[in-house]
Amino acid sequence: MNTPVPTVEVHFRSESRYAERPTAFRWGGRRIAVLRVVAQGRTPSHLFFDVVGDDGGLYRLAYHPLSQTWDITPHTISPGGKTDDHRHPQRNQRQ
């Protein structure tokens, strides 16, 4: 049986470049506002943002310019304060 993959739609602010700062995202039927960006960076293939949502969750949002898609990877925070990502990003075409 195939399980549907939840989609992610990212809303962001763009001032001097595309996808400059995420402000909210819709995932699993819910809209989650981004309270703060705790880390961001760039790799040869994508831009990424580690964000705290208004639901208390920690997420990595990654934008892939060549395919114009976003990935979302939920993170958990262990009792020692370290984050453990689930290493299974879920991708959706930009709409």
C-alpha positions, 0 to 999 in steps of 0.5 A: 500500500502506498502512503501519500506523502504530505506536501509542503508549501512555503511562504517566504519574503524575497527582498534582494533574492528569491526565497530569502526568508521563510515566513510560514509553511503549509504541511500536513493540512496545517499552516505553521508560522515561522517564529524564527530562523535559527540557522541557514546556509547554502550548499551547491544544490540547495538553500536551507533554513532551520526554523522554529514553528508556532507549533513548537516544532523545529524544521529544516526547509530546503529550497532546490532552485534547479527543480524549484522544489522545497523539502521539509525535514522535521527535527526532534530535540533530545533531552541533552538539547541536541537536534536529531533529524529524521533524514527523510525529507519530503519534497513538493513541486513549487506551486 
